[in-house]
C-alpha cells in the first residue's frame, strides 16, 4: 500500500516574504539536435531553472524543474527544426504548468559549441570552441495568459591590442628615427612598420532577444564578436599563421570600449528588422597582460534605442 507523504512545500512560511528566484543550478544534460541533411549537433548543456515564490508558500516543488528539463529534451530529440532558445522557451512553458503558483519562470542554458574555421595563411582546418548561451523568461499575466521571451547569444575568445601603448611606442621610435633620418623618410617608415603594443585575451559576449517569428543563427553572433576585436584567434597556427595573426591584430588596435561599440553597430546593421523593444546585451572583458586587473565594458539597450543612437532608419 502506497504511503501518502506530506507536502510541506505548500505549508505557510513562518516569515511571509515573497522570493524572486528559487530553483536549481548546474543541471547537466546530453542534448542531440538533429539537422536536415547534416550531422546532428551534440551538446552537453548546463541549465539553471528558477521560479518566483509567493509569500504564502513555504517552498517550491524543486524536483519539478529538472523534471521539466528532462521531459522537454525527450520531446525535441528528433525535431530538426528546434533551436536552443526555443528549447528553453518550451521548458519555461512546461515549468509554468508544473508551478501553477509562479508568476515568473526563468531558464538559462550554457554549453560549449564547436565550430570549424581555417587558419589565416596555411588554411589548416581547425576546431574552435565558443560558448553558446540561451535564455527564456515566462510571465503569467493577470488574465492567466503566459508571455515568454527568449534570447540567444554566445561568448567568444579573441585578441585585442592596446591603441594607447602602441601610440606611445610609435612616438618613441619616431624620435629615435629622427636621430639619423629626415622627417619625410621617418614618416615613410612610420607608415610602413607595425609597432608593438601590449595585447590581451579578449572575451566578448552578445545576447539578443529573439521574437517568435525570427531566427538568429549562433554562428552569425560568433562572427560578430570575433570581428569586433583586433583579431580572431585560432587553435592551430603554423609560423606563417602566427605572423599574420600578430600583424593583423597590431594593425587593428582597439580599446575594450570599442569592442562593445563595434558589436553593437554590427548587430544594429545585421538585425535592423528586429522590433524596437528587442533587448540587446554586449559585453567585453580583456584579460590584461601588463596589469593585474582586467578591463571591462558593457552596453544593455533595445534595438530602437540603438538605431536612434546610430541614426539608422
C-alpha positions as semicolon CSV with decimal commas, in nm:
position;residue;x (nm);y (nm);z (nm)
1;X;0,000;0,000;0,000
2;X;0,142;0,336;-0,104
3;X;0,227;0,575;0,177
4;X;0,095;0,930;0,139
5;X;0,384;1,158;0,229
6;X;0,328;1,516;0,350
7;X;0,384;1,801;0,101
8;X;0,547;2,056;0,330
9;X;0,629;2,296;0,044
10;X;0,264;2,401;0,040
11;X;0,266;2,498;0,408
12;X;0,258;2,863;0,512
13;X;0,606;3,006;0,584
14;X;0,692;3,138;0,928
15;X;0,811;3,462;0,765
16;X;0,571;3,570;0,485
17;X;0,818;3,718;0,236
18;X;0,800;3,672;-0,142
19;X;1,118;3,539;-0,306
20;X;1,233;3,649;-0,651
21;X;1,419;3,339;-0,775
22;X;1,413;2,988;-0,630
23;X;1,523;2,678;-0,816
24;X;1,815;2,465;-0,926
25;X;2,151;2,538;-1,085
26;X;2,402;2,320;-1,265
27;X;2,164;2,066;-1,420
28;X;2,373;1,890;-1,687
29;X;2,215;1,702;-1,976
30;X;2,322;1,539;-2,300
31;X;2,146;1,700;-2,595
32;X;2,148;1,586;-2,956
33;X;1,987;1,821;-3,205
34;X;1,904;1,671;-3,544
35;X;1,973;1,881;-3,855
36;X;1,835;1,823;-4,205
37;X;2,099;1,675;-4,438
38;X;2,369;1,742;-4,178
39;X;2,532;1,558;-3,894
40;X;2,348;1,605;-3,563
41;X;2,482;1,859;-3,315
42;X;2,592;1,704;-2,986
43;X;2,588;1,938;-2,685
44;X;2,641;1,897;-2,313
45;X;2,443;2,194;-2,177
46;X;2,412;2,314;-1,820
47;X;2,074;2,450;-1,712
48;X;1,969;2,687;-1,434
49;X;1,595;2,696;-1,368
50;X;1,408;2,933;-1,136
51;X;1,058;3,039;-1,037
52;X;0,937;3,312;-0,806
53;X;0,773;3,208;-0,478
54;X;0,469;3,380;-0,325
55;X;0,477;3,491;0,039
56;X;0,214;3,238;0,144
57;X;0,407;2,927;0,036
58;X;0,695;2,773;0,228
59;X;0,891;2,631;-0,065
60;X;0,891;2,544;-0,434
61;X;0,847;2,192;-0,567
62;X;1,216;2,176;-0,655
63;X;1,214;1,842;-0,840
64;X;0,972;1,979;-1,097
65;X;1,246;2,195;-1,252
66;X;1,486;1,918;-1,362
67;X;1,178;1,709;-1,441
68;X;1,056;1,975;-1,685
69;X;1,402;1,996;-1,846
70;X;1,415;1,618;-1,898
71;X;1,064;1,597;-2,040
72;X;1,126;1,871;-2,297
73;X;1,462;1,730;-2,406
74;X;1,297;1,396;-2,477
75;X;1,030;1,557;-2,695
76;X;1,274;1,760;-2,911
77;X;1,535;1,490;-2,962
78;X;1,414;1,413;-3,316
79;X;1,298;1,762;-3,412
80;X;1,531;1,900;-3,682
81;X;1,379;2,250;-3,663
82;X;1,424;2,333;-3,295
83;X;1,686;2,585;-3,180
84;X;1,826;2,618;-2,830
85;X;1,638;2,937;-2,741
86;X;1,308;2,774;-2,844
87;X;1,409;2,472;-2,640
88;X;1,443;2,699;-2,335
89;X;1,104;2,854;-2,413
90;X;0,946;2,508;-2,417
91;X;1,099;2,432;-2,077
92;X;0,961;2,759;-1,939
93;X;0,615;2,670;-2,070
94;X;0,639;2,327;-1,905
95;X;0,753;2,482;-1,576
96;X;0,464;2,728;-1,582
97;X;0,229;2,430;-1,592
98;X;0,406;2,246;-1,311
99;X;0,440;2,555;-1,088
100;X;0,087;2,692;-1,104
101;X;0,165;2,941;-0,823
102;X;0,456;3,104;-1,013
103;X;0,416;3,444;-1,178
104;X;0,763;3,439;-1,330
105;X;0,974;3,147;-1,459
106;X;1,330;3,167;-1,588
107;X;1,560;2,916;-1,757
108;X;1,915;2,968;-1,879
109;X;2,140;2,729;-2,068
110;X;2,511;2,740;-2,145
111;X;2,708;2,489;-2,349
112;X;3,039;2,454;-2,526
113;X;2,996;2,477;-2,902
114;X;3,250;2,366;-3,161
115;X;3,276;2,540;-3,498
116;X;3,517;2,492;-3,787
117;X;3,746;2,756;-3,933
118;X;4,069;2,784;-4,130
119;X;4,400;2,930;-4,014
120;X;4,468;3,264;-4,188
121;X;4,761;3,166;-4,416
122;X;4,812;2,790;-4,432
123;X;4,434;2,730;-4,438
124;X;4,463;2,439;-4,197
125;X;4,119;2,331;-4,080
126;X;4,083;2,370;-3,706
127;X;3,813;2,306;-3,447
128;X;3,736;2,615;-3,240
129;X;3,535;2,633;-2,920
130;X;3,293;2,900;-2,810
131;X;3,016;2,907;-2,554
132;X;2,651;2,926;-2,656
133;X;2,401;3,095;-2,426
134;X;2,023;3,065;-2,438
135;X;1,764;3,208;-2,203
136;X;1,387;3,221;-2,174
137;X;1,164;3,401;-1,926
138;X;0,792;3,345;-1,879
139;X;0,543;3,586;-1,724
140;X;0,193;3,489;-1,606
141;X;-0,035;3,782;-1,674
142;X;-0,339;3,885;-1,470
143;X;-0,576;3,722;-1,721
144;X;-0,391;3,390;-1,689
145;X;-0,217;3,405;-2,026
146;X;0,158;3,345;-2,044
147;X;0,415;3,559;-2,225
148;X;0,753;3,403;-2,298
149;X;1,058;3,598;-2,412
150;X;1,368;3,413;-2,534
151;X;1,729;3,510;-2,601
152;X;2,023;3,360;-2,789
153;X;2,388;3,453;-2,752
154;X;2,750;3,346;-2,749
155;X;3,075;3,402;-2,564
156;X;3,388;3,401;-2,781
157;X;3,761;3,442;-2,714
158;X;3,965;3,673;-2,935
159;X;4,267;3,905;-2,923
160;X;4,287;4,278;-2,861
161;X;4,578;4,521;-2,893
162;X;4,602;4,841;-2,687
163;X;4,597;5,157;-2,906
164;X;4,737;5,378;-2,628
165;X;5,051;5,173;-2,567
166;X;5,104;5,130;-2,940
167;X;5,092;5,506;-2,997
168;X;5,347;5,554;-2,718
169;X;5,582;5,301;-2,880
170;X;5,532;5,465;-3,219
171;X;5,619;5,810;-3,082
172;X;5,925;5,674;-2,901
173;X;6,053;5,508;-3,220
174;X;5,982;5,821;-3,422
175;X;6,217;6,023;-3,203
176;X;6,488;5,757;-3,242
177;X;6,449;5,751;-3,622
178;X;6,481;6,129;-3,643
179;X;6,830;6,099;-3,499
180;X;6,955;5,965;-3,834
181;X;6,668;6,009;-4,087
182;X;6,495;6,318;-4,219
183;X;6,126;6,379;-4,140
184;X;5,997;6,258;-4,478
185;X;6,185;5,928;-4,461
186;X;6,090;5,886;-4,096
187;X;5,724;5,930;-4,183
188;X;5,750;5,665;-4,456
189;X;5,895;5,422;-4,205
190;X;5,623;5,502;-3,953
191;X;5,355;5,443;-4,217
192;X;5,510;5,110;-4,320
193;X;5,611;4,942;-3,995
194;X;5,371;4,782;-3,746
195;X;5,457;4,889;-3,394
196;X;5,448;4,680;-3,080
197;X;5,191;4,711;-2,804
198;X;5,069;4,505;-2,514
199;X;4,781;4,276;-2,602
200;X;4,507;4,087;-2,422
201;X;4,297;3,778;-2,450
202;X;3,952;3,926;-2,505
203;X;3,626;3,759;-2,408
204;X;3,328;3,900;-2,597
205;X;2,966;3,821;-2,520
206;X;2,646;3,905;-2,707
207;X;2,289;3,822;-2,606
208;X;1,994;3,910;-2,833
209;X;1,624;3,870;-2,769
210;X;1,452;3,667;-3,042
211;X;1,088;3,731;-3,141
212;X;0,873;3,427;-3,221
213;X;0,879;3,488;-3,598
214;X;1,257;3,547;-3,624
215;X;1,565;3,326;-3,644
216;X;1,913;3,428;-3,535
217;X;2,200;3,190;-3,608
218;X;2,455;3,138;-3,335
219;X;2,730;3,123;-3,599
220;X;2,644;3,481;-3,705
221;X;2,672;3,605;-3,346
222;X;3,010;3,434;-3,314
223;X;3,132;3,611;-3,630
224;X;3,011;3,949;-3,498
225;X;3,202;3,903;-3,171
226;X;3,522;3,780;-3,337
227;X;3,528;4,061;-3,594
228;X;3,476;4,327;-3,325
229;X;3,817;4,263;-3,166
230;X;4,165;4,325;-3,304
231;X;4,188;3,969;-3,437
232;X;4,030;3,626;-3,410
233;X;4,242;3,356;-3,250
234;X;4,294;3,005;-3,378
235;X;4,369;2,674;-3,207
236;X;4,609;2,558;-3,479
237;X;4,862;2,813;-3,605
238;X;5,178;2,740;-3,803
239;X;5,453;3,003;-3,815
240;X;5,307;3,198;-4,114
241;X;4,967;3,196;-3,941
242;X;5,116;3,329;-3,617
243;X;5,290;3,606;-3,809
244;X;4,971;3,707;-3,990
245;X;4,762;3,697;-3,671
246;X;5,003;3,921;-3,478
247;X;5,049;4,168;-3,765
248;X;4,676;4,188;-3,839
249;X;4,594;4,241;-3,472
250;X;4,850;4,520;-3,433
251;X;4,716;4,684;-3,747
252;X;4,373;4,699;-3,578
253;X;4,423;4,812;-3,216
254;X;4,101;4,858;-3,016
255;X;4,007;4,956;-2,663
256;X;3,766;4,737;-2,464
257;X;3,504;5,011;-2,517
258;X;3,550;4,996;-2,893
259;X;3,487;4,619;-2,895
260;X;3,143;4,675;-2,743
261;X;3,067;4,962;-2,980
262;X;3,178;4,751;-3,277
263;X;2,949;4,467;-3,169
264;X;2,654;4,699;-3,123
265;X;2,700;4,862;-3,465
266;X;2,723;4,524;-3,638
267;X;2,411;4,399;-3,456
268;X;2,214;4,711;-3,549
269;X;2,314;4,673;-3,914
270;X;2,254;4,300;-3,948
271;X;1,934;4,279;-3,742
272;X;1,774;4,616;-3,814
273;X;1,444;4,440;-3,887
274;X;1,405;4,327;-3,525
275;X;1,133;4,506;-3,324
276;X;1,230;4,825;-3,141
277;X;1,173;4,666;-2,800
278;X;1,421;4,383;-2,870
279;X;1,667;4,366;-2,579
280;X;2,038;4,352;-2,671
281;X;2,337;4,299;-2,443
282;X;2,704;4,321;-2,545
283;X;3,000;4,296;-2,310
284;X;3,375;4,265;-2,340
285;X;3,632;4,166;-2,080
286;X;4,000;4,196;-2,169
287;X;4,240;3,989;-1,963
288;X;4,528;4,231;-1,929
289;X;4,888;4,130;-1,991
290;X;5,067;4,417;-1,811
291;X;4,816;4,476;-1,528
292;X;4,686;4,253;-1,251
293;X;4,331;4,369;-1,323
294;X;4,110;4,318;-1,629
295;X;3,931;4,578;-1,842
296;X;3,553;4,558;-1,885
297;X;3,282;4,733;-2,088
298;X;2,913;4,660;-2,140
299;X;2,602;4,801;-2,303
300;X;2,242;4,693;-2,249
301;X;1,988;4,856;-2,476
302;X;1,692;4,798;-2,706
303;X;1,708;4,787;-3,083
304;X;1,504;5,107;-3,105
305;X;1,737;5,296;-2,873
306;X;2,043;5,161;-3,056
307;X;1,915;5,260;-3,400
308;X;1,838;5,609;-3,271
309;X;2,194;5,645;-3,138
310;X;2,337;5,530;-3,472
311;X;2,086;5,725;-3,687
312;X;1,967;5,404;-3,855
313;X;1,618;5,410;-4,002
